Amino acid sequence: MMAAPYGGQDLSGRNMDKQISYYLQRRSVAFSQDYPISRNQLWQLISQSGNLNQCHPFCLENEVINWDEKSHIDRLIYLNGLTYIRRFLNWEEGEGYDLLIGKEAGPQSYVVWEISELGEGKSSLKITVYPYLLTKMNRLVSFLPFFLYIRPKLKSYLKSVLNGFLYYSTNKEPVPRNYWGKHSWFS
């Protein structure tokens, strides 16, 4: 989906492609949400620095580390104190981005955010996560734990996050924390 290397990574384009190919071999979990706003309005919402402070129901704080033309990096502190760094790899103006998220110097999940236009004044946002969880296990052995535990937990999380953007875009006020219920990993 994405084209140019981004986010302060010191990798050449070819190495970046190899790195992304590695993440794409993982199992993934995706969820999408439709919005009664234009594609451009949705892009403005998801590309704004610190946007998770207003839109993420499990966010205690979204601190900007660097947010300029050449690099986007921020820190997401969840309600339970878990702290992740998000390093954006590719940034496609008006279409979406991809990023790595995880603890500083820890395992990383690869995440893709994609916007689609659905018609005049309507758009959709899809988030796909390629989690690091269970990647060290044999693929066959990890099948049931992934589909019975990891996948439902991530789907619930993504649904709440995407609904948080809908809540903020509709109500023009920050989403209340844990608005759709607590999440055992982040609340």
LOBAMAR-300676 format. One line per field, with one value per residue (C-alpha): residue in one letter; z, x, y. Coordinates in Angstrom, 3 decimals. Layout:
% residues N
res	c(a, ...)
z	c(Z, ...)
x	c(X, ...)
y	c(Y, ...)
This chain:
% residues 187
res	c(m, m, a, a, p, y, g, g, q, d, l, s, g, r, n, m, d, k, q, i, s, y, y, l, q, r, r, s, v, a, f, s, q, d, y, p, i, s, r, n, q, l, w, q, l, i, s, q, s, g, n, l, n, q, c, h, p, f, c, l, e, n, e, v, i, n, w, d, e, k, s, h, i, d, r, l, i, y, l, n, g, l, t, y, i, r, r, f, l, n, w, e, e, g, e, g, y, d, l, l, i, g, k, e, a, g, p, q, s, y, v, v, w, e, i, s, e, l, g, e, g, k, s, s, l, k, i, t, v, y, p, y, l, l, t, k, m, n, r, l, v, s, f, l, p, f, f, l, y, i, r, p, k, l, k, s, y, l, k, s, v, l, n, g, f, l, y, y, s, t, n, k, e, p, v, p, r, n, y, w, g, k, h, s, w, f, s)
z	c(0.000, 1.088, -1.051, 0.513, 3.569, 6.475, 10.186, 10.691, 9.849, 8.524, 6.088, 2.330, 0.317, -0.401, 3.293, 4.272, 1.828, 3.351, 6.847, 5.881, 4.071, 7.321, 9.225, 6.485, 7.027, 10.443, 11.083, 11.040, 12.574, 10.819, 11.531, 9.602, 10.413, 8.170, 8.919, 7.866, 6.913, 3.761, 3.079, 3.557, 6.931, 8.076, 6.962, 8.928, 11.972, 11.836, 10.737, 13.377, 16.029, 19.407, 17.942, 20.226, 23.190, 21.775, 19.944, 21.744, 24.558, 26.234, 25.903, 29.035, 27.016, 23.432, 23.516, 20.323, 20.095, 16.544, 14.052, 10.893, 7.143, 7.481, 10.636, 12.758, 16.127, 19.220, 22.573, 23.535, 27.255, 27.931, 30.918, 32.709, 32.269, 29.415, 27.193, 23.470, 20.875, 17.422, 14.564, 11.280, 8.309, 5.287, 5.070, 2.086, 2.224, 2.261, 2.046, 5.238, 6.821, 8.339, 11.543, 14.072, 17.644, 20.776, 23.863, 23.297, 22.164, 22.500, 20.011, 17.487, 15.871, 12.339, 11.795, 8.603, 8.600, 5.286, 4.280, 1.568, 0.056, 0.100, -1.624, -1.072, 2.603, 3.485, 4.146, 5.823, 7.970, 8.199, 10.684, 10.195, 12.933, 12.422, 16.105, 17.537, 19.990, 19.543, 16.678, 18.487, 18.723, 16.072, 13.639, 14.102, 17.902, 17.985, 15.722, 18.450, 20.955, 18.178, 16.914, 20.295, 22.343, 20.473, 17.523, 19.628, 21.982, 19.084, 17.247, 20.392, 20.771, 17.129, 17.256, 20.313, 18.737, 15.447, 17.331, 19.295, 16.053, 15.100, 18.525, 18.287, 14.678, 15.541, 18.998, 18.642, 22.138, 23.448, 23.783, 27.429, 28.578, 28.551, 26.872, 25.379, 28.355, 29.780, 27.892, 29.943, 28.020, 28.117, 30.769)
x	c(0.000, 2.574, 5.385, 8.211, 10.325, 9.469, 9.844, 13.539, 14.457, 18.009, 17.053, 17.313, 14.149, 15.112, 15.816, 12.558, 10.689, 12.398, 11.470, 7.835, 7.746, 8.877, 5.955, 3.463, 4.223, 2.578, -1.079, -3.117, -6.248, -8.206, -11.260, -12.852, -15.342, -17.396, -17.531, -20.000, -17.115, -15.066, -11.844, -9.937, -11.606, -10.778, -7.168, -6.937, -8.220, -5.818, -2.739, -2.892, -0.183, -1.462, -4.810, -5.031, -5.584, -9.027, -9.922, -8.449, -10.590, -7.618, -5.113, -3.856, -1.503, -0.265, 3.050, 4.669, 8.366, 8.854, 6.192, 7.488, 7.756, 10.547, 9.613, 6.598, 7.224, 5.057, 4.587, 1.283, 0.750, -2.233, -4.571, -2.779, 0.621, 1.848, 4.013, 4.550, 6.477, 4.922, 7.434, 5.757, 7.420, 5.411, 3.143, 0.808, -0.919, -4.704, -4.542, -2.982, 0.238, 1.988, 3.960, 5.733, 4.468, 5.885, 7.969, 11.207, 13.801, 11.167, 9.233, 7.236, 3.835, 3.327, 0.146, -1.442, -4.045, -5.930, -8.594, -11.167, -13.641, -17.189, -18.951, -19.526, -19.045, -18.466, -15.255, -13.902, -10.852, -9.349, -6.646, -4.728, -2.401, 0.341, 1.071, 4.347, 2.452, 3.098, 5.569, 8.258, 5.951, 5.597, 2.895, 0.847, 1.084, 0.133, -2.929, -5.535, -4.184, -4.123, -7.646, -9.237, -7.515, -5.303, -7.653, -10.799, -8.832, -7.335, -10.687, -12.318, -9.457, -9.587, -13.370, -13.073, -10.284, -12.148, -15.348, -13.331, -12.510, -16.204, -17.214, -14.777, -15.690, -19.405, -19.422, -16.382, -15.258, -12.764, -14.006, -14.520, -11.918, -13.075, -16.282, -17.153, -15.819, -12.406, -9.789, -7.693, -4.504, -4.754, -7.208)
y	c(0.000, 2.572, 3.888, 5.891, 4.999, 7.218, 7.817, 8.344, 4.747, 4.473, 1.723, 1.876, 1.333, -2.281, -3.024, -1.323, -3.569, -6.629, -5.489, -4.941, -8.310, -9.918, -8.355, -9.251, -12.953, -12.747, -13.430, -10.252, -8.795, -6.040, -3.943, -1.081, 1.654, 3.931, 7.675, 10.376, 12.685, 13.159, 11.331, 14.604, 15.263, 11.734, 12.194, 15.451, 13.595, 10.634, 12.587, 15.318, 15.159, 13.958, 12.845, 9.826, 12.178, 12.993, 9.779, 6.752, 5.300, 3.565, 6.440, 8.151, 10.337, 10.630, 12.543, 13.774, 12.930, 14.209, 15.319, 16.957, 16.317, 13.771, 11.906, 11.076, 9.424, 9.528, 7.828, 6.217, 5.743, 3.500, 3.842, 0.976, 2.683, 0.472, 2.689, 2.103, 4.078, 4.475, 4.946, 5.753, 4.078, 5.251, 8.267, 8.531, 11.927, 11.505, 7.709, 6.393, 5.242, 2.276, 2.121, -0.011, 0.014, -1.544, -0.948, 0.961, -1.631, -4.385, -6.512, -4.508, -4.945, -3.678, -1.630, -0.288, 2.511, 2.872, 5.394, 4.702, 7.110, 5.755, 8.646, 12.309, 13.072, 9.425, 7.523, 4.427, 3.726, 0.249, -0.692, -3.926, -5.177, -7.755, -8.421, -9.627, -11.830, -15.573, -14.987, -16.983, -20.006, -22.667, -21.518, -24.693, -24.600, -20.903, -21.336, -21.936, -19.377, -16.766, -17.388, -18.056, -15.340, -12.846, -12.226, -11.528, -9.237, -7.259, -7.037, -5.645, -3.157, -2.022, -1.646, 0.622, 2.699, 3.169, 3.990, 6.565, 8.394, 8.230, 9.561, 12.476, 13.331, 13.300, 14.932, 17.258, 16.324, 13.761, 10.203, 9.205, 6.693, 3.052, 4.281, 0.865, -1.064, -1.802, -3.786, -6.207, -5.356, -1.530, -0.251)
